[in-house]
Amino acid sequence: MSGVPETIEPEIVFAEPWQAQAFAITVTLAKRGCFTWSEWTATLAAEIARARDGGGPLDGEGYYRHWLAALETLVAAKGLVGAADLARRKDEWEHAVAHTEFGKPIELHRHDHHDQHGDESP
């Protein structure tokens, strides 16, 4: 596929696993034809510009937060995930992070969060 990285260069280092996962998801979705690499780079550039204009951080961690925000924007725009589903999943992750002991792997248990709120729907 034109423009999509074929391999990850060995010198690419991610500070945290979620950064590598966001990178891998983006590359995989582009390779599957969910969006073009040009669409991706334009969306990422727009997110970085928006953050810069708003005074947001442009450091290493900030970059991957912009990457993730751009990915969320693009998958919603392409209809790959609904806004409500995306919001629910983000809420589930935030809940899991808040309830995970430091140093332990984060485990997402969708039903745990909803059960505590009286909602047993998936």
Secondary structure, 3 states (H helix, E strand, C coil): CCCCCCCCCCCCCCCCHHHHHHHHHHHHHHHCCCCCHHHHHHHHHHHHHHHHHCCCCCCHHHHHHHHHHHHHHHHHHCCCCCHHHHHHHHHHHHHHHHCCCCCCCCCCCHHHHHHHCCCCCC
